[in-house]
Amino acid sequence: MSQDALARRRRKVRTGVVVGDKMSKTVTVELTRQFAHGLYGKQLTRTKRVHAHDDHGAKAGDTVRIVETRPLSKSKRWRVVEIVTRAE
């Protein structure tokens, strides 16, 4: 199997919350990760915002699963695969 095909099988999958849905077919997803500090062990939280292509119609507050994909535009490198939970 080629190197390209192996990389396609191991795409990064992340779960995050939609914080912006004002663009057409694009949503802003906030990814949150928690980890322990290397020396002190305290739990730290870091967030990152990414743009994702959205054909599912996700709205702000929805929890979505996104997958890494080829560059779709200047800022879009992710695609919404499914809406895990809808906003209340």
N, C-alpha and C positions, 0 to 999 in steps of 0.2 A: 504494500500500500504506500502511496506517495506521502511525502511529508505534509503536503497541503491538505490531503484528505484526513490525516491524523489530527491536524490542528482543528479542522472543522468539527470533528467529533467531540472535542474537548472545549466547547465554547463556555465562557464564563456565564453563569446564571446568578442573578441577584434578585432579592425581593426588597421593594421600597415603597414609599408613599408618594403619590402624585401631589405636588405642591403648586403646579401651574398648568393650566390647560387653555391658555388664551390663543395659542398658535393653532393653525390648521394642520391636522394630522401629526402634531408633535406635542408631547407632554414633558414637563420637567419633573424628574423623579429624584427624591432625596433618599440616598442610601446611608444607613446608619450602621456603624460597626462598634462593638465594644471589645476591649482588650485590657489585659492587666499591664500595669506599668512594670518595666523591666526590673527595676530595683526595689520599689516600694510595694508593688502588688496591688495598688489602688486601681479600681475599675475606671477606665477612661472611655469617653465616647467621642467618636469622630464622625462627622457627616460630610457627604460629598453630593453635589447636585449634578445630574447628567440629563441630557436631552435624549428622548427616546421616540422612535417612530410609533405611532398609535393608530391602528385600524379598528380597534375594539371600542372606541368611544369612551375612554377613561376620563373621569372627572376629578377635580381636586378633592383630596381626602381618601380616594380609593387606594387600596394596597394592591400593587401589581407585581408580576414576575417579569423581569426583562432579561434578554439574552444578548450577548455581544454579537455584532454583525459587521459587515464591511462598512466603510464610510458611506453614509447616505447623503451627507451634506457637510458643510464646514464644521458643524458642531455635533452632528448626530452619528453616534457609533453604536447605539443600542436600539432594540426593538421590543415592544410590548408583546409578550407571548400570551398572557392571560391575566384577567382581573381576579385576584384572589378573594378580596372582600370589597364590597361597595361601601361608600361613605354613608353614615347615618343621616 
